[in-house]
Amino acid sequence: MIPNTLRAAADARGFRIGAAADPGLLEMEPEYASTLCGQFNMLTPENVMKSGPIHPASDRYEFGPADALMRFARRHDMQVRGHTLVWHNQMADWLSHRSWTPGEWRSRMEEHIAAVAGRYAGQIAAWDVVNEAIADDGSLRASPWLKGIGPTYLESAFRAAHQADPAARLFYNDYGAEGLGAKSDGVLHLVRKLLDRDVPIHGVGLQMHVELNDYPLPGQVADNMERLGRLGLEVQITELDVRLPQPCSTAALERQAQLYGDILDAGLAAPNCTALTLWGVSDRHSWVPGFFHGWDHALVFDAEYRPKPAYHALLKRLVQAGCKDRPGEQGASPPPS
Ligand code: 9MR
């Protein structure tokens, strides 16, 4: 039987297809929950595991919303990508509005990682340990973490995450570093240095928030995946969306479908690419219109949860794709004979 959902097609190929998720919508919108578990075999908490929401006061954690997503994932046999332990955005005020000593910054970071990664130890397939630490020119971003601790904060974060959850695959995650260029060279340099120092890092997340007429060439994405693979690293496309100018035309939806398909093809062809995650379930709740004035329609289901041409493009590629042995993916189904 030909699989007729993204999830069934991905399962049959031993591939992970994910969506960023908001636990607040699970009960409110039955269609949200049924699309999430019916079409995807992995989820990423879009916001609720970030340091501000999950650690709102120095001595208080708010695990309820993240726990709800973990329960949902368990009930529906979905993998979870943890997102994210160390980032310069969505930090709690108590942390970012005080001047700590370098030693205090480090112990705050390590305590946070121990508490959050420790709580979900054994249940998270992959953690985005550090998010967006590289600037556009490839240098280290002047984040509060770099200013507070110095460049060793990255190494410390990965070591702390590994200690808290030895089973999780640990990722460095960034945007604008999907193809080839100064930023992806910077990411390559960073992860190579970490590997040289025996830091437990297993993969690189390529976020891929792109717009219809400005995106990394799929061939360059493939080359970037390959050079990361030569370092022994896994890659995942972690936050894909393709925004369209409003109002959107049929032609734009068709071009969007082509791009979604080409990006998935690059991932399926790379032996070290194990997953592709969309940054949201449907256009009803995407972050895009709130951040990019005049842009919308970035996901593969429309605001009424109807599949768009991009959905059919993904499904077709998943159904056509050949089965491969993928790192970190045990028990993948054999190819249908
Ligand atoms: O989708 C997220 C949005 O709801 C938040 O308001 C925003 C805050 O910065 O973060 C968005 O998710 C980001 C992700 O965590 C990291 N990569 C970029 C994503 C889009 O901004």
Residues whose N, C-alpha, C, O or C-beta is under 5 A from the ligand:
A	BS01	9MR	E46 N89 W287
